Amino acid sequence: MPTLKLGGERLEGTTVGAATLKGAAGEGTLEVRRMTWPSAARFLVGAEAIPIDATVWWTLAGGRLALDAITANGAGVEAKGIGSVRLASPLGRSALDVHLTLTPGPETSPGLRRLIADLPPSTEGADARRLAVSGTIEAPRFEGAP
């Protein structure tokens, strides 16, 4: 993914996807394998990289990219959610509205487990917590979801 930047950093990984577009509308899937985001890895677990595997099912209409379903796994954490991206020009100014449920697993580091435990609880299990991602692609904000 040599052209995708998030929070000013280049994300790396392998992508596979499919899309059906009709004018300015469409739908598709995007799979990302072994994606890394350097600053997130350093902040969350003190490592240079956290390889993440993720799949997003999306639809596009009216300048809005609906993230109909998101699944991801990395650093022993499972994430599931939905959201949207209100597209803007340049792309980095596109507004994010993403809601995720994070569930740590047996391989989750103690530090990351503590960070997740500080988020609001979810109804999806005792250890599951809610995370909201807002802001823009170039300046994302992460906070406990209400």
Buried (B, 14 or more C-beta within 10 A) or exposed (E): EEEBBBBEBEBBBEEEEEEEEEEEEBBBBBBBEEBBBBEBBEEBBEEEBBBBBBBBBBBBEEEBBBBBBBBBBBBBBBBBBBBBBBBEEEBBEBBBBBBBBBBBEEEBBEEBBEBBEEBEBBEBEEBBBBBBBBBBBBEBEBEEBE
